[in-house]
């Protein structure tokens, strides 16, 4: 393991388990060895990236154990698993609701729903993400019934948030706008159409961040996280800016003209 | 002189077989702008896969995920909104930026002992 010693990897694995209070691993040595073997096959530019990758691997591997314990028949292990799940979900509910009692109620409802719908989780390695989705749906239902949005909803984008990283000069230096080195995965796109699309996007969208978001999402097939990192925005902000950019494109005669060329 | 189609006419084209005339690279953008959603089956498949998609993106493997599900995320505002929220939560959690209460409340796990036929 170049750069990363097996000992250091082991320490990070055990610390990640301890930090989360995850106690369901039965064969610690094997669990650690599997993760470290997986990590040592990858190259990292810095130790922070390496640590994050180990933590992510721990989460994936632990999710499988957690899911099995939740779905299992040993009640003591099942109780432990659901308690750990609760400890994972409650801070999310607290973050969204800013109200401890409400967060508690919604987490409880989510936990019972997770129990009833365990079989619907198709990928045990994503069990915590799937469980978070169940919780977010509970929160959304609650908000819908009361016709109000949760306090920390990604739908909310303040102007202060938007001003963050709004320096157009900085954005213009980024290679994505023209001649990006990112491959366009759709092989059918030709250079002319690509150039024309870039022109349309530039004409229709004044906000440079919106241009970057549309180009990266639709031409370079990048996900929210990468785009958010590139622009120094939150994922929620990227989502809202993309939504607004699409509305502007729909109303933009240059884009309509481009589509009209194919439909007429 | 070229006649400019109205936004409504564009929508009609996008929901009809005329949409096939658009290059594949342009179609998702046009459909997303006009909020033309993919079929229910893909929607349901996307919902089921959201957790795995979040994991993939967190691990830098988003491009390897099912293309039809990724495309649905571009088209469906509801799935995209839930996905963004879920991804943001995962990111905050991984960075340790979610609130950590000093004492966690205790869940009521009595439902575990009330196993009925519908469970699992």
Interface residues (C-beta under 8 A of the other chain):
Chain A: X52 X53 X55 X56 X59 X60 X71 X75 X78 X79 X82 X83 X86 X87 X88 X90 X91 X92 X94 X95 X100 X104 X107 X108 X111 X112 X115 X116 X118 X119 X120 X121 X122 X123 X125 X126 X127 X128 X129 X130 X131 X132 X133 X136 X137 X140 X153 X154 X155 X184 X185 X186 X188 X189 X190 X193 X194 X197 X214 X217 X218 X219 X221 X222 X223 X224 X225 X226 X234 X235 X236 X238 X239 X242 X243 X246 X247 X249 X250 X251 X253 X255 X256 X257 X258 X259 X260 X262 X263 X264
Chain B: X2 X3 X4 X5 X6 X7 X9 X10 X13 X18 X21 X22 X23 X24 X25 X26 X28 X29 X30 X32 X33 X34 X35 X48 X49 X50 X51 X52 X54 X55 X57 X58 X59 X60 X62 X63 X70 X74 X77 X80 X81 X82 X83 X84 X85 X86 X87 X88 X89 X90 X91 X92 X93 X94 X98 X99 X100 X101 X104 X105 X106 X107 X108 X109 X111 X112 X113 X118 X119 X120
